[in-house]
């Protein structure tokens, strides 16, 4: 083997100092990582800037476009920049879905659903939005792919809005779709507060006021064990019961008589029930 002489002391110090300096200098952070982190923190301006930077890197541009579109859409929903909806639509049009990783494909579908939901073309838009949200739900195989509760809520709300623009005779079919999926969602995810709400709301829309009442009561009781989501669920159910479900039941029971007495008694029953299951 060859012989390597020991370097002089001064040279060793220089090398060590240089290595220490290099170790202390932080490597520049991947702009796509920054974009994801900012988006998850609700810092949409920062996420948009970082995603645009990441788009300049060919190997990251496709995934960066998805983050950019989602951040634009969320900023639009916050009401700060009205042009963000048009920008998000344009960005999504350039995405190559087949090349996306599974998580990014789900985010892409959410983005398409939100664009159609907010486009404002009434029945057609809401029904199309529901299709994209349904596909996103079908592809969500792990919690890392996004907030399933939120996507389910978007899907059900899209069909609910769609039903408003359909003839009265066709509305129950839309709510039966919501009801069937809410039943599956509850069976697979017992703590789903969105499923609990839509079991009650869709039962009413499908023409079953008795089940709507029973589902609302069960949802109210179970909400006690579901933390912050349960608090919101109770507020939503309270409104649904008092403003929709009980007036329907009172009108059905009163027939040709005065429904006000029946409604007063039902509201009293509801208050007593809530008191027992605080």
Backbone as JSON, one array per atom type, in Angstrom:
{
  "sequence": "XXXXXXXXXXXXXXXXXXXXXXXXXXXXXXXXXXXXXXXXXXXXXXXXXXXXXXXXXXXXXXXXXXXXXXXXXXXXXXXXXXXXXXXXXXXXXXXXXXXXXXXXXXXXXXXXXXXXXXXXXXXXXXXXXXXXXXXXXXXXXXXXXXXXXXXXXXXXXXXXXXXXXXXXXXXXXXXXXXXXXXXXXXXXXXXXXXXXXXXXXXXXXXXXXXXXXXXXXXXXXXXXXXXXXXXXXXXXXXXXXXXXXXXXXXXXXXXXXXXXXXXXXXXXXXXXXXXXXX",
  "N": [[0.84, -1.19, 0.0], [0.39, 2.29, -0.6], [2.08, 5.06, 0.95], [0.88, 7.58, 2.98], [1.64, 10.71, 3.93], [1.28, 12.45, 7.05], [-0.76, 15.31, 7.19], [0.21, 18.78, 7.74], [-0.36, 20.58, 10.86], [-1.67, 23.07, 10.66], [-3.0, 22.81, 8.25], [-4.77, 20.76, 8.79], [-6.49, 22.01, 10.61], [-7.66, 23.91, 8.94], [-9.07, 22.27, 7.11], [-10.83, 20.93, 8.83], [-12.26, 23.13, 9.83], [-13.47, 24.0, 7.48], [-15.09, 21.81, 6.86], [-16.78, 21.82, 9.06], [-18.08, 24.23, 8.64], [-19.45, 23.66, 6.28], [-21.16, 21.67, 7.22], [-22.8, 23.11, 8.87], [-24.17, 24.8, 7.18], [-27.4, 25.0, 6.01], [-29.09, 22.8, 3.78], [-30.74, 23.85, 0.81], [-34.26, 23.96, 1.0], [-36.59, 21.74, -0.47], [-38.81, 23.17, -2.71], [-41.32, 22.08, -3.22], [-41.86, 20.57, -0.96], [-42.0, 22.66, 0.87], [-44.25, 23.93, -0.13], [-46.29, 22.02, 0.3], [-46.2, 21.89, 3.11], [-46.87, 24.52, 3.86], [-49.41, 24.7, 2.73], [-50.84, 22.76, 4.21], [-50.79, 24.05, 6.63], [-52.51, 26.05, 6.22], [-51.52, 28.35, 5.06], [-51.91, 29.96, 2.51], [-50.96, 31.86, 0.63], [-48.18, 31.59, 0.89], [-47.94, 28.9, 0.19], [-48.76, 28.98, -2.48], [-46.77, 30.56, -3.66], [-44.48, 28.94, -3.21], [-45.23, 26.61, -4.59], [-45.36, 27.55, -7.21], [-42.68, 28.07, -7.58], [-41.7, 25.45, -7.42], [-42.81, 24.42, -9.71], [-41.06, 25.14, -11.69], [-39.21, 23.21, -11.8], [-38.76, 20.47, -13.71], [-39.17, 17.76, -12.9], [-40.81, 18.01, -10.74], [-42.94, 19.54, -11.44], [-45.52, 18.64, -12.19], [-46.75, 17.5, -9.87], [-46.53, 19.76, -8.3], [-48.29, 21.48, -9.54], [-50.75, 20.48, -8.74], [-50.77, 21.03, -5.97], [-50.62, 23.8, -6.14], [-53.06, 24.43, -7.44], [-54.91, 23.52, -5.51], [-54.3, 25.22, -3.38], [-54.92, 27.71, -4.49], [-57.67, 27.35, -4.83], [-58.54, 27.06, -2.17], [-57.86, 29.54, -1.18], [-59.55, 31.06, -2.72], [-62.01, 30.15, -1.71], [-61.83, 31.23, 0.79], [-62.4, 33.79, 0.18], [-60.74, 35.89, -0.55], [-59.39, 36.44, -3.0], [-60.83, 36.78, -5.98], [-60.18, 35.97, -8.56], [-58.87, 33.61, -8.27], [-60.27, 31.23, -8.68], [-60.55, 30.96, -11.48], [-57.83, 30.83, -12.12], [-57.1, 28.46, -10.81], [-58.59, 26.59, -12.23], [-57.35, 26.77, -14.73], [-54.77, 25.88, -14.11], [-55.24, 23.22, -13.29], [-56.03, 22.17, -15.72], [-53.69, 21.7, -17.03], [-52.48, 19.59, -15.77], [-51.07, 16.3, -15.64], [-52.7, 13.61, -15.1], [-52.26, 10.8, -15.12], [-49.62, 10.51, -14.43], [-49.36, 11.11, -11.8], [-48.68, 10.52, -8.32], [-50.44, 8.34, -6.02], [-51.61, 9.76, -3.81], [-51.49, 12.4, -4.72], [-53.12, 12.18, -6.92], [-55.63, 11.85, -5.77], [-55.87, 14.35, -4.53], [-55.91, 15.93, -6.81], [-58.37, 15.13, -7.96], [-60.08, 16.08, -5.97], [-59.63, 18.79, -6.34], [-60.7, 19.19, -8.95], [-63.37, 18.6, -8.38], [-64.01, 20.7, -6.61], [-63.67, 22.94, -8.26], [-65.78, 22.59, -10.1], [-67.91, 22.62, -8.31], [-67.9, 25.24, -7.39], [-68.33, 26.65, -9.69], [-70.84, 27.53, -10.41], [-72.87, 26.8, -12.25], [-75.3, 25.76, -11.73], [-77.48, 22.94, -11.68], [-76.06, 21.05, -13.35], [-73.35, 21.52, -12.77], [-73.12, 20.91, -10.0], [-73.79, 18.2, -9.9], [-71.78, 17.11, -11.49], [-69.55, 17.82, -9.96], [-70.03, 16.15, -7.78], [-69.47, 13.67, -8.91], [-66.68, 13.75, -9.26], [-65.86, 14.02, -6.59], [-66.83, 11.61, -5.58], [-65.21, 9.76, -6.92], [-62.76, 10.47, -5.79], [-63.22, 9.71, -3.12], [-63.42, 6.94, -3.5], [-60.8, 6.34, -4.08], [-59.4, 6.91, -1.82], [-57.47, 5.37, 0.22], [-56.04, 5.48, 2.54], [-55.37, 7.36, 5.58], [-53.48, 9.33, 5.03], [-54.08, 10.37, 2.6], [-55.82, 12.43, 2.72], [-58.51, 14.42, 4.19], [-61.05, 12.5, 4.77], [-63.61, 12.81, 5.83], [-64.2, 15.46, 5.14], [-64.22, 15.32, 2.34], [-66.32, 13.54, 1.91], [-68.37, 15.13, 2.9], [-68.34, 17.23, 1.04], [-69.11, 15.78, -1.22], [-71.74, 14.84, -0.55], [-73.0, 17.3, -0.1], [-72.84, 18.4, -2.64], [-74.62, 16.76, -4.11], [-76.92, 17.35, -2.71], [-77.25, 20.08, -3.3], [-77.57, 19.79, -6.04], [-80.04, 18.5, -6.11], [-81.8, 20.55, -5.57], [-82.25, 21.76, -7.96], [-83.67, 20.03, -9.48], [-86.67, 18.4, -10.73], [-89.48, 18.0, -8.49], [-90.33, 15.33, -8.31], [-88.07, 13.89, -8.89], [-86.25, 14.31, -6.89], [-86.14, 12.58, -4.54], [-84.57, 10.41, -5.45], [-81.97, 11.41, -5.66], [-81.41, 11.88, -2.97], [-81.58, 9.3, -1.99], [-79.28, 8.22, -3.06], [-77.37, 9.59, -1.53], [-78.07, 8.62, 0.98], [-77.56, 5.84, 0.79], [-74.77, 5.77, 0.45], [-73.98, 7.05, 2.77], [-74.74, 5.18, 4.66], [-72.96, 3.09, 4.08], [-70.59, 4.41, 4.64], [-70.81, 4.91, 7.39], [-70.85, 2.29, 8.3], [-68.27, 1.46, 7.76], [-66.72, 3.37, 8.99], [-67.17, 4.15, 11.98], [-67.09, 6.46, 13.49], [-67.76, 8.57, 11.87], [-68.86, 11.71, 11.55], [-69.96, 13.18, 9.49], [-71.3, 11.24, 7.99], [-73.2, 10.53, 9.91], [-74.75, 12.87, 10.1], [-75.77, 13.09, 7.46], [-77.21, 10.75, 7.2], [-79.52, 11.33, 8.61], [-80.41, 13.73, 7.32], [-80.6, 12.93, 4.6], [-82.43, 10.86, 4.77], [-84.75, 12.25, 5.35], [-84.94, 13.75, 2.96], [-85.33, 11.67, 1.18], [-87.87, 10.95, 1.71], [-88.59, 9.73, 4.13], [-89.56, 10.49, 6.98], [-89.72, 9.43, 9.58], [-87.49, 7.76, 9.88], [-85.59, 9.72, 9.54], [-85.89, 11.22, 11.89], [-85.21, 9.25, 13.84], [-82.56, 8.7, 13.09], [-81.41, 11.19, 13.52], [-81.67, 11.45, 16.3], [-80.07, 9.29, 17.16], [-77.63, 10.14, 16.09], [-77.23, 12.47, 17.59], [-76.88, 11.41, 20.19], [-74.58, 9.79, 19.86], [-72.75, 11.75, 19.17], [-71.75, 12.81, 21.47], [-69.47, 11.45, 22.1], [-67.5, 12.17, 20.34], [-65.76, 14.33, 20.32], [-64.5, 17.5, 19.15], [-65.62, 17.45, 16.57], [-68.01, 16.26, 17.16], [-69.32, 18.25, 18.6], [-69.88, 20.16, 16.62], [-71.48, 18.55, 14.99], [-73.72, 18.19, 16.64], [-74.75, 20.79, 16.73], [-75.46, 21.12, 14.03], [-77.34, 19.05, 13.71], [-79.26, 19.85, 15.54], [-80.32, 22.15, 14.35], [-81.32, 20.97, 11.99], [-83.25, 19.19, 12.98], [-85.07, 20.91, 14.38], [-85.84, 22.78, 12.46], [-86.56, 21.41, 10.17], [-87.04, 18.46, 10.26], [-88.85, 17.96, 12.47], [-91.0, 19.85, 11.94], [-91.9, 18.64, 9.54], [-92.8, 16.13, 10.5], [-94.76, 16.95, 12.28], [-96.61, 18.17, 10.58], [-97.39, 15.94, 9.11], [-98.63, 14.36, 11.07], [-100.71, 15.99, 11.92], [-102.43, 16.12, 9.82], [-105.34, 17.26, 8.51], [-105.63, 19.07, 10.49], [-104.47, 21.51, 12.97], [-101.08, 21.98, 12.93], [-99.46, 23.16, 14.77], [-99.72, 22.63, 17.52], [-98.91, 19.96, 17.68], [-96.26, 20.27, 16.81], [-95.19, 21.88, 18.85], [-95.28, 20.09, 21.0], [-93.53, 18.13, 20.08], [-91.12, 19.54, 19.87], [-90.71, 20.05, 22.56], [-90.31, 17.44, 23.47], [-87.9, 16.93, 22.13], [-86.15, 18.74, 23.38], [-86.15, 17.69, 25.97], [-85.01, 15.22, 25.48], [-82.43, 16.01, 24.62], [-81.54, 17.08, 27.01], [-81.22, 14.82, 28.58], [-79.09, 13.53, 27.4], [-76.66, 15.06, 27.45]],
  "CA": [[0.0, 0.0, 0.0], [1.15, 3.53, -0.63], [2.22, 5.74, 2.24], [0.35, 8.94, 2.97], [2.21, 11.47, 5.04], [0.32, 13.19, 7.85], [-0.72, 16.73, 6.84], [0.6, 19.69, 8.8], [-1.42, 20.94, 11.79], [-2.45, 24.19, 10.13], [-3.86, 22.33, 7.17], [-5.84, 19.99, 9.44], [-7.44, 22.98, 11.17], [-8.39, 24.5, 7.82], [-9.98, 21.27, 6.58], [-11.87, 20.71, 9.83], [-13.1, 24.31, 9.87], [-14.27, 24.02, 6.27], [-16.11, 20.77, 6.97], [-17.76, 22.28, 10.04], [-18.88, 25.26, 8.0], [-20.34, 23.0, 5.33], [-22.17, 20.94, 7.97], [-23.73, 24.06, 9.47], [-24.97, 25.47, 6.15], [-28.55, 24.16, 5.69], [-29.37, 22.57, 2.36], [-31.98, 24.53, 0.41], [-35.41, 23.06, 1.13], [-37.36, 21.46, -1.67], [-39.97, 24.07, -2.73], [-42.56, 21.31, -3.18], [-42.06, 20.26, 0.46], [-42.46, 23.9, 1.48], [-45.62, 24.18, -0.59], [-47.17, 21.1, 1.04], [-46.25, 22.27, 4.53], [-47.62, 25.78, 3.97], [-50.82, 24.42, 2.43], [-51.41, 22.06, 5.36], [-50.9, 25.02, 7.72], [-53.47, 27.09, 5.84], [-50.8, 29.54, 4.62], [-52.11, 29.76, 1.08], [-50.06, 32.71, -0.15], [-46.86, 30.95, 0.92], [-48.04, 27.66, -0.58], [-48.84, 29.33, -3.9], [-45.44, 31.0, -4.1], [-43.58, 27.78, -3.22], [-45.65, 25.7, -5.65], [-44.92, 28.15, -8.48], [-41.23, 27.84, -7.66], [-41.5, 24.03, -7.7], [-43.22, 24.17, -11.09], [-39.94, 25.4, -12.58], [-38.4, 21.99, -11.82], [-39.57, 19.54, -14.52], [-39.54, 16.52, -12.21], [-41.78, 18.32, -9.7], [-43.94, 20.49, -11.94], [-46.86, 18.05, -12.23], [-47.27, 17.45, -8.49], [-46.62, 21.14, -7.81], [-49.5, 22.07, -10.1], [-51.88, 20.06, -7.92], [-50.73, 21.83, -4.75], [-50.94, 25.17, -6.52], [-54.5, 24.53, -7.69], [-55.65, 23.39, -4.25], [-54.09, 26.44, -2.58], [-55.72, 28.75, -5.12], [-59.08, 27.1, -4.53], [-58.81, 27.35, -0.76], [-57.81, 30.99, -1.03], [-60.81, 31.54, -3.3], [-63.08, 29.85, -0.77], [-61.71, 32.19, 1.89], [-63.0, 35.02, -0.3], [-59.8, 37.0, -0.64], [-59.0, 36.75, -4.38], [-61.87, 36.17, -6.81], [-59.62, 35.39, -9.78], [-58.21, 32.34, -7.98], [-61.03, 30.11, -9.25], [-60.13, 30.84, -12.88], [-56.43, 30.4, -12.15], [-57.05, 27.05, -10.42], [-59.12, 25.82, -13.36], [-56.31, 26.75, -15.76], [-53.66, 25.04, -13.62], [-55.67, 21.82, -13.34], [-56.11, 21.75, -17.12], [-52.35, 21.33, -17.49], [-51.99, 18.45, -15.0], [-51.05, 14.99, -16.3], [-53.16, 12.77, -13.99], [-51.7, 9.45, -15.15], [-48.26, 10.52, -13.9], [-49.39, 11.51, -10.4], [-48.71, 9.52, -7.26], [-51.81, 8.08, -5.58], [-52.1, 10.84, -2.96], [-51.68, 13.58, -5.55], [-54.28, 11.93, -7.8], [-56.81, 12.15, -4.96], [-55.92, 15.81, -4.39], [-56.31, 16.42, -8.13], [-59.82, 14.92, -8.09], [-60.73, 17.05, -5.08], [-59.55, 20.09, -6.99], [-61.69, 19.24, -10.02], [-64.68, 18.68, -7.76], [-64.22, 22.04, -6.06], [-63.86, 23.87, -9.37], [-67.14, 22.43, -10.61], [-68.86, 23.02, -7.27], [-67.93, 26.7, -7.28], [-68.5, 27.27, -11.0], [-72.13, 28.22, -10.43], [-73.75, 26.5, -13.4], [-76.48, 25.12, -11.17], [-77.59, 21.49, -11.52], [-75.01, 20.29, -14.02], [-72.08, 21.67, -12.06], [-73.11, 20.2, -8.72], [-73.79, 16.76, -10.15], [-70.43, 16.77, -11.96], [-68.68, 17.9, -8.79], [-70.25, 14.94, -6.98], [-68.76, 12.55, -9.55], [-65.25, 13.84, -8.93], [-65.69, 13.72, -5.16], [-67.07, 10.17, -5.4], [-63.99, 9.05, -7.34], [-61.75, 10.73, -4.77], [-63.54, 8.84, -1.98], [-63.1, 5.56, -3.86], [-59.35, 6.18, -4.15], [-58.79, 7.25, -0.52], [-57.23, 4.1, 0.89], [-55.31, 5.69, 3.79], [-55.59, 8.71, 6.12], [-52.52, 10.28, 4.47], [-54.57, 10.88, 1.33], [-56.66, 13.61, 2.92], [-59.59, 14.39, 5.18], [-62.17, 11.8, 4.15], [-64.84, 13.44, 6.3], [-64.43, 16.66, 4.35], [-64.57, 14.94, 0.97], [-67.68, 13.0, 1.96], [-69.26, 16.28, 3.08], [-68.42, 17.9, -0.26], [-69.89, 14.93, -2.13], [-73.15, 14.88, -0.17], [-73.5, 18.67, -0.3], [-73.01, 18.59, -4.08], [-75.88, 16.13, -4.51], [-77.98, 18.11, -2.06], [-77.45, 21.28, -4.12], [-78.1, 19.32, -7.32], [-81.45, 18.16, -5.93], [-82.58, 21.77, -5.55], [-82.52, 22.18, -9.34], [-84.34, 18.94, -10.18], [-88.12, 18.35, -10.45], [-89.82, 17.42, -7.19], [-90.45, 13.87, -8.39], [-86.74, 13.28, -9.04], [-85.39, 14.6, -5.75], [-85.85, 11.44, -3.64], [-83.5, 9.55, -5.99], [-80.68, 12.01, -5.28], [-81.19, 11.66, -1.54], [-81.32, 7.88, -1.77], [-77.84, 8.04, -3.32], [-76.64, 10.05, -0.34], [-78.38, 7.71, 2.09], [-76.86, 4.56, 0.61], [-73.33, 5.92, 0.7], [-73.82, 7.37, 4.19], [-74.83, 3.91, 5.39], [-71.68, 2.4, 3.9], [-69.55, 5.17, 5.33], [-70.96, 4.66, 8.82], [-70.49, 0.9, 8.57], [-66.82, 1.32, 7.67], [-66.08, 4.37, 9.85], [-68.25, 4.37, 12.94], [-67.0, 7.8, 14.06], [-67.97, 9.57, 10.83], [-69.93, 12.65, 11.87], [-70.63, 13.56, 8.24], [-72.25, 10.18, 7.69], [-74.29, 10.62, 10.88], [-75.63, 13.97, 9.72], [-76.46, 12.86, 6.2], [-78.21, 9.7, 7.4], [-80.76, 12.0, 8.99], [-80.84, 14.68, 6.3], [-80.98, 12.24, 3.37], [-83.67, 10.12, 5.03], [-85.83, 13.21, 5.16], [-85.05, 14.06, 1.54], [-85.82, 10.49, 0.47], [-89.28, 10.76, 2.03], [-88.77, 8.87, 5.3], [-89.38, 11.37, 8.14], [-89.53, 8.67, 10.81], [-86.08, 7.4, 9.98], [-84.83, 10.97, 9.72], [-85.95, 11.52, 13.32], [-84.43, 8.25, 14.57], [-81.14, 8.9, 12.78], [-80.97, 12.42, 14.18], [-81.53, 11.16, 17.73], [-78.87, 8.45, 17.32], [-76.47, 10.99, 15.83], [-77.06, 13.36, 18.74], [-76.33, 10.64, 21.31], [-73.2, 9.39, 19.54], [-71.88, 12.93, 19.06], [-71.14, 13.05, 22.79], [-68.19, 10.73, 22.18], [-66.74, 12.46, 19.12], [-64.91, 15.5, 20.45], [-64.87, 18.75, 18.48], [-66.53, 17.16, 15.46], [-69.31, 15.98, 17.75], [-69.95, 19.52, 18.96], [-70.44, 20.72, 15.38], [-72.57, 17.67, 14.56], [-74.91, 18.48, 17.44], [-75.31, 22.07, 16.27], [-76.1, 20.9, 12.73], [-78.52, 18.22, 13.92], [-80.25, 20.65, 16.25], [-80.99, 22.98, 13.33], [-82.06, 20.09, 11.08], [-84.42, 18.66, 13.69], [-86.04, 21.94, 14.73], [-86.32, 23.54, 11.31], [-86.96, 20.58, 9.04], [-87.59, 17.15, 10.55], [-90.04, 18.02, 13.32], [-92.13, 20.42, 11.2], [-92.43, 17.62, 8.63], [-93.54, 15.12, 11.27], [-95.95, 17.59, 12.83], [-97.58, 18.33, 9.49], [-97.91, 14.62, 8.75], [-99.51, 13.88, 12.12], [-101.87, 16.85, 12.07], [-103.32, 15.91, 8.67], [-106.09, 18.47, 8.18], [-105.72, 19.92, 11.67], [-103.42, 22.5, 13.25], [-99.82, 21.28, 13.25], [-98.67, 23.91, 15.74], [-99.74, 21.93, 18.81], [-98.04, 18.78, 17.53], [-94.88, 20.73, 16.73], [-94.79, 22.31, 20.19], [-95.03, 18.89, 21.81], [-92.33, 17.47, 19.57], [-89.96, 20.34, 20.27], [-90.5, 19.81, 23.99], [-89.71, 16.11, 23.56], [-86.52, 17.06, 21.67], [-85.4, 19.41, 24.44], [-86.0, 16.73, 27.06], [-84.03, 14.21, 25.04], [-81.1, 16.61, 24.65], [-81.14, 17.23, 28.4], [-80.82, 13.52, 29.12], [-77.85, 13.09, 26.75], [-75.82, 16.23, 27.28]],
  "C": [[0.87, 1.24, 0.0], [1.16, 4.18, 0.74], [1.75, 7.17, 2.09], [0.89, 9.67, 4.17], [1.11, 12.24, 5.76], [0.38, 14.66, 7.48], [-0.3, 17.57, 8.02], [-0.59, 20.13, 9.62], [-2.32, 22.06, 11.24], [-3.42, 23.74, 9.05], [-5.03, 21.53, 7.73], [-6.91, 20.93, 9.96], [-8.3, 23.57, 10.06], [-9.43, 23.54, 7.28], [-11.15, 21.06, 7.53], [-12.83, 21.9, 9.87], [-14.01, 24.37, 8.65], [-15.4, 23.01, 6.33], [-17.2, 21.19, 7.95], [-18.67, 23.33, 9.44], [-19.89, 24.67, 7.03], [-21.46, 22.27, 6.06], [-23.22, 21.88, 8.53], [-24.63, 24.72, 8.44], [-26.15, 24.58, 5.77], [-28.73, 24.02, 4.19], [-30.67, 23.28, 2.0], [-33.15, 23.54, 0.41], [-36.14, 22.94, -0.19], [-38.6, 22.36, -1.67], [-41.3, 23.32, -2.7], [-42.9, 20.91, -1.74], [-42.59, 21.5, 1.18], [-43.91, 24.19, 1.11], [-46.61, 23.3, 0.16], [-47.32, 21.55, 2.49], [-47.08, 23.54, 4.73], [-49.11, 25.54, 3.7], [-51.49, 23.76, 3.63], [-51.6, 22.99, 6.55], [-51.9, 26.13, 7.4], [-52.82, 28.39, 5.4], [-50.79, 29.55, 3.08], [-51.22, 30.63, 0.21], [-48.67, 32.09, -0.25], [-46.87, 29.68, 0.08], [-48.06, 27.94, -2.07], [-47.47, 29.75, -4.43], [-44.48, 29.83, -4.2], [-43.94, 26.82, -4.35], [-45.25, 26.25, -7.03], [-43.42, 27.98, -8.68], [-40.95, 26.38, -8.04], [-41.88, 23.68, -9.14], [-42.08, 24.38, -12.09], [-39.0, 24.19, -12.68], [-39.21, 20.91, -12.55], [-40.03, 18.3, -13.77], [-40.58, 16.75, -11.11], [-42.97, 19.13, -10.21], [-45.36, 19.93, -11.89], [-47.49, 18.01, -10.84], [-47.44, 18.86, -7.94], [-47.88, 21.82, -8.33], [-50.73, 21.71, -9.27], [-51.93, 20.88, -6.62], [-51.12, 23.27, -5.04], [-52.44, 25.35, -6.71], [-55.29, 24.46, -6.4], [-55.5, 24.64, -3.39], [-54.89, 27.6, -3.17], [-57.2, 28.59, -4.79], [-59.42, 27.43, -3.08], [-58.75, 28.85, -0.49], [-59.07, 31.62, -1.63], [-61.96, 31.33, -2.33], [-63.03, 30.78, 0.44], [-62.2, 33.57, 1.49], [-62.05, 36.17, -0.52], [-59.49, 37.41, -2.08], [-59.95, 36.03, -5.33], [-61.32, 35.49, -8.06], [-58.99, 34.01, -9.53], [-58.95, 31.14, -8.57], [-60.63, 29.89, -10.71], [-58.7, 30.34, -12.99], [-56.33, 28.91, -11.81], [-57.54, 26.17, -11.56], [-58.05, 25.69, -14.45], [-55.15, 25.85, -15.37], [-54.04, 23.57, -13.73], [-55.74, 21.29, -14.76], [-54.78, 21.27, -17.66], [-51.78, 20.11, -16.78], [-52.06, 17.19, -15.84], [-51.42, 13.95, -15.25], [-52.51, 11.39, -13.95], [-50.32, 9.37, -14.53], [-48.22, 10.87, -12.41], [-49.3, 10.32, -9.47], [-50.14, 9.42, -6.73], [-52.38, 9.23, -4.75], [-52.37, 12.1, -3.79], [-52.86, 13.42, -6.5], [-55.57, 12.23, -7.05], [-56.97, 13.66, -4.81], [-56.36, 16.47, -5.7], [-57.82, 16.29, -8.33], [-60.6, 15.86, -7.17], [-60.75, 18.43, -5.73], [-60.57, 20.23, -8.11], [-63.1, 19.36, -9.44], [-64.99, 20.07, -7.24], [-64.41, 23.08, -7.16], [-65.29, 23.8, -9.89], [-68.17, 22.88, -9.57], [-69.02, 24.54, -7.23], [-68.21, 27.4, -8.6], [-69.86, 27.96, -11.16], [-73.0, 27.96, -11.63], [-74.91, 25.61, -12.97], [-76.39, 23.59, -11.24], [-76.43, 20.71, -12.13], [-73.69, 20.35, -13.28], [-72.05, 20.84, -10.78], [-73.07, 18.69, -8.92], [-72.42, 16.29, -10.65], [-69.43, 16.82, -10.82], [-68.8, 16.64, -7.95], [-69.53, 13.74, -7.58], [-67.28, 12.57, -9.22], [-65.0, 13.51, -7.46], [-65.89, 12.23, -4.88], [-65.84, 9.36, -5.8], [-62.86, 9.26, -6.34], [-61.98, 9.84, -3.56], [-63.15, 7.39, -2.28], [-61.59, 5.3, -3.84], [-58.66, 6.45, -2.81], [-58.64, 5.98, 0.32], [-56.45, 4.24, 2.2], [-55.53, 7.11, 4.27], [-54.67, 9.76, 5.51], [-53.03, 10.92, 3.18], [-55.51, 12.06, 1.49], [-57.74, 13.38, 3.95], [-60.83, 13.78, 4.54], [-63.51, 12.4, 4.57], [-65.2, 14.65, 5.45], [-64.87, 16.31, 2.94], [-65.98, 14.37, 0.92], [-68.7, 14.14, 2.1], [-69.43, 17.03, 1.77], [-69.3, 17.11, -1.22], [-71.38, 15.02, -1.82], [-73.75, 16.26, -0.41], [-73.71, 18.95, -1.79], [-74.32, 17.98, -4.57], [-77.08, 16.85, -3.91], [-78.3, 19.36, -2.88], [-78.04, 20.91, -5.49], [-79.61, 19.07, -7.23], [-82.34, 19.4, -5.96], [-83.01, 22.2, -6.96], [-83.22, 21.09, -10.15], [-85.84, 18.99, -9.88], [-88.4, 17.63, -9.13], [-89.83, 15.89, -7.22], [-89.1, 13.18, -8.45], [-85.86, 13.46, -7.81], [-85.13, 13.41, -4.85], [-84.72, 10.54, -4.14], [-82.13, 10.08, -5.6], [-80.4, 11.75, -3.8], [-81.0, 10.18, -1.2], [-79.86, 7.55, -2.06], [-77.02, 8.45, -2.11], [-76.83, 9.06, 0.8], [-77.62, 6.4, 1.98], [-75.38, 4.68, 0.91], [-73.08, 6.28, 2.16], [-73.89, 6.11, 5.03], [-73.53, 3.12, 5.28], [-70.57, 3.09, 4.69], [-69.62, 4.92, 6.83], [-70.55, 3.24, 9.18], [-68.98, 0.72, 8.61], [-66.08, 2.25, 8.63], [-67.11, 4.84, 10.86], [-68.24, 5.77, 13.54], [-67.23, 8.9, 13.03], [-69.15, 10.47, 11.19], [-70.66, 13.12, 10.61], [-71.66, 12.51, 7.85], [-73.44, 10.25, 8.63], [-75.27, 11.72, 10.5], [-76.44, 13.62, 8.48], [-77.39, 11.66, 6.26], [-79.55, 10.31, 7.75], [-81.28, 12.89, 7.87], [-81.33, 13.97, 5.04], [-82.23, 11.39, 3.57], [-84.87, 11.03, 4.85], [-86.02, 13.51, 3.69], [-85.59, 12.91, 0.72], [-87.27, 10.17, 0.81], [-89.56, 9.86, 3.2], [-88.56, 9.7, 6.57], [-89.17, 10.62, 9.45], [-88.07, 8.24, 10.97], [-85.21, 8.63, 10.16], [-84.77, 11.33, 11.2], [-85.08, 10.54, 14.11], [-82.93, 8.43, 14.34], [-80.6, 10.15, 13.45], [-80.76, 12.19, 15.67], [-80.27, 10.33, 17.97], [-77.6, 9.27, 17.09], [-76.19, 11.92, 16.99], [-76.41, 12.62, 19.91], [-74.87, 10.29, 21.05], [-72.24, 10.56, 19.48], [-71.18, 13.24, 20.37], [-69.73, 12.47, 22.88], [-67.23, 11.1, 21.05], [-66.04, 13.8, 19.14], [-65.45, 16.73, 19.74], [-65.82, 18.52, 17.32], [-67.93, 16.89, 15.99], [-70.05, 17.24, 18.14], [-70.6, 20.16, 17.73], [-71.61, 19.87, 14.89], [-73.84, 17.98, 15.34], [-75.56, 19.8, 17.01], [-76.05, 21.89, 14.95], [-77.38, 20.08, 12.87], [-79.64, 19.01, 14.61], [-81.04, 21.52, 15.26], [-81.87, 22.11, 12.43], [-83.35, 19.6, 11.73], [-85.48, 19.75, 13.87], [-86.65, 22.63, 13.51], [-86.9, 22.69, 10.18], [-87.71, 19.31, 9.47], [-88.88, 17.23, 11.38], [-91.21, 18.74, 12.66], [-92.75, 19.44, 10.21], [-93.3, 16.62, 9.38], [-94.83, 15.71, 11.84], [-97.03, 17.75, 11.77], [-98.21, 17.0, 9.1], [-98.91, 14.11, 9.79], [-100.79, 14.7, 12.21], [-102.9, 16.62, 10.96], [-104.04, 17.22, 8.34], [-106.19, 19.44, 9.35], [-104.58, 20.91, 11.78], [-102.15, 21.79, 13.69], [-99.05, 21.96, 14.36], [-98.6, 23.21, 17.09], [-98.81, 20.71, 18.76], [-96.57, 19.19, 17.52], [-94.38, 21.18, 18.1], [-94.46, 21.12, 21.07], [-93.75, 18.18, 21.37], [-91.07, 18.23, 19.95], [-89.67, 20.16, 21.75], [-89.84, 18.45, 24.21], [-88.22, 16.16, 23.17], [-85.65, 17.71, 22.74], [-85.16, 18.47, 25.62], [-84.96, 15.67, 26.72], [-82.62, 14.77, 25.1], [-80.6, 16.78, 26.09], [-80.65, 15.92, 29.01], [-79.45, 13.07, 28.58], [-76.95, 14.27, 26.43], [-74.4, 15.83, 26.89]]
}
